[in-house]
Amino acid sequence: MNSQRRKELFLPRDGDQTFEPLIPPQALMVVEDVPSQEYSEKEALAAHGDARELVRLVQCPQCSKPFSTPVTLPCGHTVCRGCLPQPRARANISYPNTPDRIVGVTCPLSQCGAEHAAAECSVDVTLTKVMELIKVEMAKHIPLAENAPIHLKELVGRDSNPPMEEKQGSERMGNSRVLHGGRLLSTFAMAETGDLRYSSEVDYRTPSDSHADYQDLDNALLERLRDVVQKELDCLVCYNMMLDPTTTSCGHTFCRRCLVRVMDHSSICPMCRKGLHMPASLQNKPSNALLSALLNGLCPDLVAARQRAVEAEEHAADDDLTTPLFVCTLSLPAMPTFLHVFEPRYRLMMRRCVEGNKQFGMVMYNRNSAPQGDMGPTQFLEYGTLLEIVNLELLRDGRSFVETRGIGRFKIRAHGMLDGYHVARVERVEDLSLAEEGVLEQSETTVAREFAERYHHDNPDLPLPLDVAINQFSTQELLDNCMAFIRQMRNASAPWLSARIVSVYGEPPEDPALFPYWFASVVPIAEEEKYVLLQTTRVRERLKIVYSWIRRIRGQRWYVHNLFPEPIRGSRRGIHRCVATSPNRKDSRFERHSSAFWQCLQYLVTSCIPFHPRRRYRFLHACSAAQRIGSLPLLPPYISRPAPGPTKSPYHTCSLRLHI
């Protein structure tokens, strides 16, 4: 079981440079997701007794009229498009840097007030169709109610908010109207004229000489409304009634569970094929509050039955450990991993994966036996990467060369054994939504820049603390600094940016969400440091981690161009001459080079220079001795068993692996 990962060196840590975010730590790592709704079976709203509640469901809380071109905001609230304030530029927002995301709209509801990107405020397609059907049915029932007059008096509550055009007036008396129809039709008509505030109640009075059966009129109208509306409340993925309806940024609504399944393998809307920029798990994504209330008000029995069926299905699925685990090395999302599979248990696992969905989980060894969350000490770490098999080359003796690519991250919830290899029940780990990412970037950069201004005023000759210096960069500026470092290293011919490595991992991506994974795949640092990227759920935080690595690399100046003396730079023969003297005695050629020089030399020998395995072993022993002669105290190197000699195969793992 050999993983095609190049040799790594631990970057020395700077004891005086701490990395302290200005936001709560729980916002950076994975948090437990909770169900967005609790369903309990209750009675449906009555047509006659609950007429006011039924009409309130389709009233805009801002203008108090029935919804016209309704827009469901990312916070889950719905208002008319005409009730939205004018878009304005959002300050300190750089990711993603597109015109429709740097312009924001503030939620007009007083209980919310959140700022949303204009790109996420689209017309609610489902609710628009529902409102059109409701208005058509109301109009059809008006001729049937000509002989049923009813008096309606508005009861204004103390905490009610009048419409915007009435806020400047001092009038607190409710409106009074005489209309025709049952309670349901007349209440809707009163709201349509703007005479019924959203939070007001209604007092109904019927003439004593009227012979109309108002309750029958209401029941007939509600039954008709239920029939026409219920057809529009079906999910277009599962073709069942929507359960926990969730609206996307393009305005289409689906069951939350169905949308999660779609997002598992695609990031586009199943209806309009527009890109969806939100976590696949829909973590912290609010449901459509209005459609949920409409479903619970019209047909709560059907909603409860759907919920019980889904819970039974999920409970049966949760009992299975369905994800096979390959305990080997660190893999990263969107990056390739090459494996040489020769152990019988993993041969069996690979055969089953190829016959199934071609997916398995890659996790690292837990070398320190540290407790892993609720699982306690385990053989492997709890966070890993879901890999998909791209290509598998089977050899005659049963071994195989496997090419995979990371498609996502996961956290292990439970694990067991199956035919010698580990299996687990996993939970997907997703980034925060773009809306949450933007809010956190805005608050973080604003606080850091204000602090930096005060700090420079009070301490003009002192440099900024490291965490403040990093936090005042926007997300786009962090990416630009990282890309500038890559260009600098390419100009210096850094070995970890050779043409061979770039051909495997590709050019550095310009997407801030993918760049940290690419950088961690090519830079030769310890896997334990890269592992932090799997736990982080913010794009900006991953870029800050990468930027901190770059600062440490620049501070140590360990890269080849600045450390190798000119006579041996780029020369294998010169390297041999450099270590020809016995390292057991002090020699000026050893003393004048730093510990980082010998670490880099070891990396070159194990990764880039085609030494014979036996010579390589003696050379690394010499490097280790040279380190011990130096002024810096070092731990002895731990050298793993040699693998087969050099080969041109892309699946070859270098002979020796050092952890210094």
Secondary structure, DSSP 8 states (H G I E B T S, - for coil): -EE-----------TT-----SS-GGGTB------S----------TTTTHHHHHHHTB-TTT-SB-SSEEE-TTS-EEEGGGS---EE-TT--SS--TTTSEEEE---TTT--EEEGGG--B-HHHHHHHHHHHHHHHHHSGGGTT-EEEEEEE--TT----GGGTTS---S--EEEEES-HHHHHHHHHHTT-S-TT-EEEEE--TT----HHHHHHHHHHHHHHHHHHHTB-TTT-SB-SSEEE-TTS-EEEHHHHHHHHHH--B-TTT--B--S-TT-TT----HHHHHHHHHH-HHHHHHHHHHHHHHHHHHHTS--EEEEEES---BTSEEEEEE-SHHHHHHHHHHHHTTSEEEEEEB-TT--B-GGG-B-SB-SEEEEEEEEEEEE-TTS-EEEEEEEEEEEEEEEEEEETTEEEEEEEEE----HHHHHHHHHHHHHHHHHHHHHHHHH-TTS---HHHHHHTS-HHHHHHHHHHHHHHHHHTT-GGG-HHHHHHH-S--S-TTTHHHHHHHHS---HHHHTHHHHB--HHHHHHHHHHHHHHHHHHT-SHHHHS-TTTTT-HHHHHHHT-S-TTS--HHHHTS-HHHHHHHHHHHHHTS---HHHHHHHHHHHHHHHHHSSS-----EE----S---S-TT---S--EE-
